[in-house]
Amino acid sequence: MNPKMHPKKEKRIKDSRHRKLAMADREKKKKAPVELTIKRDKPLSDTHYELNPLMVVHVGTHLIETTVALADSAAGAWVRSTISELKLFRRRGPVVVGLCAFRGYPTGSRWNLRGPLSNPNHPSNPYRAIAICLGGSHVLFYELDTWYRKDPGSIIPRGLRDLLDNRKVVVVGWGIKEMVNKLQYEWGLKVARPVDVRKVAAGTYGKDAVWWPKHEKGRVVMGGLGFEELAELALDGMQLEKKPAKVREANWGEIGIDGYYGNDDKEDLELIKYATRDAFVTHQIATKCIGKSGLPRE
């Protein structure tokens, strides 16, 4: 020990060195990025209109069926049928749901926005869509239609409400506390048992592997792994490519993949693909870590 150095400072330096060595070791062992693809379950005809299309998404070797609920009733039907098909509440342990939420412009205001709010993903802009993963193989993408609704929460299907507001269901997401507060305020959607995916991973791999202090503008703040790095840590070195800028900066309130006249918007398919990826990976991280170490304390 250096007698001139404070023990806590010396420990931080050692921890920083250990992290750098561990990261360098992971770099050497990195796998190739997983392939991410999407296609319709059934090909479209020239005149076909599909209200709630089913997509097949591959995340590496994993196949996920993603239902795009363009009608509110379809979201509730998906919850009921998926729970029945997977027999989720007959299994031991909690039911795990991977939840992601996506922002967009407020309804009808896109052309009136100025300054930071002109970015659809600005924190002040509302959530326009969510993706939830059940069983590691089924994803629901649900865009809330608020165009003609003064009270959008009144149209959210009961099946979806009951699923997320169930104490037997652990809803896991990135930044989950802020997410569920915003969903309750804007959608009237309650989440009974939210858990941050980083907290779940920290319970298995240790807090120092997920979070660490860093200096920012002359002060110490908590930094840590990003989403892709967390997947690499928890899912046996899984390599996820960073989202393209057009996905990160997208307006998630205008998804149009109903296949009208046999056409799909390729940019919207990209959004569905990455929404599926994020919900699926969140579910997988949570399932694996909870299976190893149990749930973190609330």
N, C-alpha and C positions, 0 to 999 in steps of 0.2 A: 504494500500500500504506500502510495506517495504521501508523506507526512504533511505536505503543503496543500494537498487537495482535499476538499470536503468529501467524506465517504459517499454521499448520495450522488455527487457529481461524477466521482470515479465509477460508480456503478452504472450511471447512465452512459458513460463512454464505453464501458465494457459491453453493455447490452447493445449499443449501437454497432460495435464491431462484430458482435455475434450475429446480428441481423444481416449485416452486409455479407459476412461469410456464408450464411445460410442462403441468402438470395443468389450469391455467385454460384453456390453449389446447385441450386435449382435451375439456374440458367443453363448449366452444362447438361442437365438431365431432361430438359424440356422436350415434350412431345410435339408433333406437328399439330397445328390448329385443327379443331374438329370441323367437319364440313357441316354447313347449315343450308338446308334446302326446304322448299315448300311447293306443294302442288295440290290441286283439287282432288278430292276423293273420286269424283266422277267428272268426265269431260263435259264441257258446255256445248249445247247446240246453239245455232244462230239466233234462236228465238226464246231460249230458256231464261227464265227469271227465277233465281234461287234466293229465297228470303233468308234462310239461315244456313249458309254453305258450310260444308265440312272440309277442312284442310288436313293434309297429311304433312307433318313437319318432321324432318330428320335432324337431330342434334347428334352428330357423329353416328354411332350405331343405334341410338335410341329413337324409336318411332313414337310420335305423339299425335293424337287426333285432336285437332283444334276446331271447335264449333264457334262460328262467328255469329253471335246472336244479334241480328238486325231488328228483331222484334222482341219486345220486353217479355212476352210470355215464353219465348224460347229459352231464355235464361233460367227461368224457374223449372221448365221441363227438363233442361239439361242437368240441373242439380239433382232432381228426383231420379232420373234414369241412371245417372252415373253412380250415385250412392247405391242404388239397387244392384247395378251390374257388378260393381267392385265389392259389394257387401262390406262397406267401410265400417259401419258401426257394429259389425259382428267380430271385428278383429280386436286383439288385445292392444292396450295402449291407446294414446290419443290419436284422433284423426288429424293429420297434418294437411294444411292448405298453404300453398305458395301463392302469395298475393302481390301483384304489381299494379300501380296506378299511373295514368298518363295524362298530362295536361294538354290543354288546347285553348284557343281563343274563346272568350265568353260568347254565347250564342248571339249572332246578329251584330257583333261589334267589331269584327275583324278589320274593317276598313276605317274605323274611327280611332284605332289605337295609335299612340305615339310613344316614343321613348322606349324604356326597358320592356314595357308591356307588349310592344310589337313582336317580341320573341314569344312564341306560343308556350314555351316551357319556362317562362318566368315564374318564380314561386307564387306570385300573386294571382296568376291565372288559374282557373278552376280545373279540377279533374274532369275529363270528358270520357274516359274509358278505363276499364280495369281488365286484368287477365288473372284468372285463378287456375291453379293446377291441383288436381286430385289424383291420387294413386300413382303419380309419376308417369302417367300415360294419357291422361285426358286434360285438356285445357279449354276453358271458356273465355272467349274474348267478348266483352259486353260493352257496347257504347251506349251511354244513356242519352236518349233522345229528349232534349229539353226545349226544342224549338217552340212548341205550343203549350208548354207546361209552366205554370207559375209555381207549382210545388212538385219538382221532379222526384222527390223522395216518395211521393204517393204512388208512383208507377213501378217502383222496383218490386219484382216478383217476390212473393212470400217465401218461396223455396230458397232463394238466395239470401234473403234476410235471416231466415231461421238457421241456415247453415253457419253464417258468420257470427251470429249472436248466440251460439251454443257453447257452453263452457267445456264440452267434451271435444271441441274443435280448437286446435292450436293454429292460429293464423300467423304465418311467418312472412316477413318482408324486410326490405332494406329501408331504414329510416321509418320503421313501422309506427312509432308514436305519433310523429307529425302526420303521417299518411292517414291513420284512422281518425285523428281529430278533424282533419280536413274533409274526409269522406262523410263523417257524421254531420259536420256543419253544412256541407254543400249538397249531399245526397240524402241525408237522414239515415245513413247506413251505419249500424252499430256493429262493432267487433268486440266480442266478449273477452277473448283471450289472445291479445296480440303479443308477439315475441319478435325481437329484432334478430335477423339471421346472423348478424355479426356476434351478438350475445350468445347465440346457440353455438357458433363455431368456437368462441372463446372458452366456453365451458368444456370443450373437448381438447383443444390445442393450446389453451392458455391465453390469458389476456395479452401477454407480450407478443404473441404471434399474430394478433389481429390489430391491436391498437398500440401506439407508442407516442410519446410527446415529441413535438417538433417546434422549432422557432419560426414564427411568422410575424413580420412587422414589429419586431422587438418584444414579442410576448410568446409564452409557451402555450400551445394549443394541442389538442389531441388529434393526431393523424392516424393513418392506418391503411389497411389493404383496400383496394378498390374491388368492385364486383368481380371482375375477371380474375384478379389475384386471389380472391377468396375462393373462387371455384377451383383454382389450381391447388390451393392448400388442402381443401376438404375433399375433393373428388379425384384423388389419385393422379394429380398432375394434369388434369384436364386443361387444355389450352383453348380459351375463347378469344376471338378477335375483338378488338374494340369496335363499338358501334360506329357506322359511318356518320358523318356530320348531318346528312339529310335525314337520318333517323333520330339523332339526338335533338335536332331542331325542328322536328315535324309538328304539325298541328294534328293532334289525335282526335279532334272533334269532327272530322270530315272523311271518315273511312267509307269508301264506296266499292265494295266487291260483291255486289249482288249478281254480277254476271249478266247485266242487262244487255240484250242483243249479242250475247256471246263474248263480251269483253270484260277483262279485269284490269284494274289500274295496277301496273307493276309496282309503283311506289307504295300503294296501300298494301300489297302483298308483302313487301319488305317489312312494313310496320308489323303486320300480323306475325311474320316469321320471328322477328326479334322480341315481340311481346311474349310469344310462346317460349322462346329460348329462356327469357328471364324468369318467367313463372316456373318453368320446369326446373331450371338450375337451382332456384331458390328452394323449391320443394325437395330436390335431391340432397342439397347441403343439409337442410333441416332434418330430413329423415335419417341420414347417415349419422349425424352428430347426436341426435336424440337417442338413436339406437345404441350408440357407444356410451354416452355419458348421462343420458336422461335429460329432462327439461331443466333449464336454469331457473333459479329462484325468481319469483315475480317481485 
